[in-house]
Amino acid sequence: MNLVSSTSLRYFAEVARTGSIRAASEALYVAASAISRQLALLEDSLGAPVIERRQGRGRVKLTAAGELLMRYYKDVSNESRRLHSAIEALQGLRRGHVNFGMPESLVRDLMPRFFSEFSARYPGITYSVQVNGSPTLVDRLLEDELDACFTFGDVNVQGLSVVYTRDLPLLVLVPKGHPLAERKSLRVSDCAEYSVSMLDSSLWAKQHFDEMLAKANVRPRVAVETNSYEFMRNVAGEGMCLTFTTAPLEDPFSQPRAGTYVPLKDPRARPQRFALNVRKGRILPLAVETFLAELRGRLLAIEAHAATARPSAQD
């Protein structure tokens, strides 16, 4: 067997990532014919096909040899990053790259502030940030497309190592001046006669909320249905409706939201698990390790602050 060309391997990995030769061509700014030629050379070198040729526009499927080759590519990439990390450690943390993933509900306060402050201390580090639902983020983490990610809820933790975790209690975000705004706590049934915002079926948490309402025998008036936690919180803050949500993960000195967070004291309301994860067994570059260590420290500080102050979002 001949040596595998680094160009052929890179083109193959991009085809596997994007799902087609045409998509890989657009991503790499390389002619599709050139990618096809490199794939042919790669298969000739290995003595086995690496992708299944199929008619139509469906995603390419890797053969058994292709799956092995993709794992080899990821191992080589990880070892390359490990080498760069070791060199960075000798020279001091002057550069590096962090691939990070998070749900949309964290893009408002906590993470922009943290990224900005971390970048000021380590200006040579760059970032790629993906915003998506927790199941998708876990898939990308396990495929080494991400170095680390946040998740909400009961995601499959097989293959993950948890850097930080915390159970977030459910609250009701109540508009200013609402009849429930002055309550110390609420039950699900207290919200029955008021309009609420709800998640749509594209998010796993919808099932969690639906089960909670069904057990309480409550069928609320749904004012708006959305796939955005941010939109749900904002329409509640503007006075449109109530919103079931988790404790706000915001810096203590960030701009508060309009409205009031009232604890949901109800046995049907289960806390949501919040976690910071990496792939189990993966050796992380120094830049990523430093990023995660400081992020974990920030989360612990916010948790300690939350323990001494009732969550509030009043003007």
Summary of the structure (lengths in Angstrom):
residues: 315
radius of gyration: 23.6
end to end distance: 68.9
largest distance: 75.3
contacts: 958
relative contact order: 0.14
helix: 43%
strand: 21%
